[in-house]
Amino acid sequence: MSRLLTDDEVTRQLAELPGWSRAGSAIVATVEAPDFPAAVRLVVAVAEDAEQMNHHPDIDIRWRTTRWLLTTHDAGGLTQLDIELAHRISQAARAEGASLRG
């Protein structure tokens, strides 16, 4: 099991993740894609990364807007897995021409 991050660690690492914010024991971001197909491509790209990491986000998709919630359920909060997946989501969003907002 992954180690829980301290509040200071979460704050410091979120400073390197524009568009992401903390929501209790999770981090969240909303991604606005150029269109619906781009939003779906983003979800598919992240699904491949998440499966490889064996760490799966909560995803909500509404037309071209996706909302991402990351937490490590079995650890009971935020771990480095969440931070790493957030970086991958941000990278995939940029590749689709999407913008993040926390």
Buried (B, 14 or more C-beta within 10 A) or exposed (E): EBEBBEEEBBEEBBEEBEBBEBEEBBBBBBBBBEEEEBBBBBBEBBBEBBEEEEBEBEBEBEEBBBBBBBBBEEBEBBBBBBBBBBBBBBEBBEEBEBBBEB
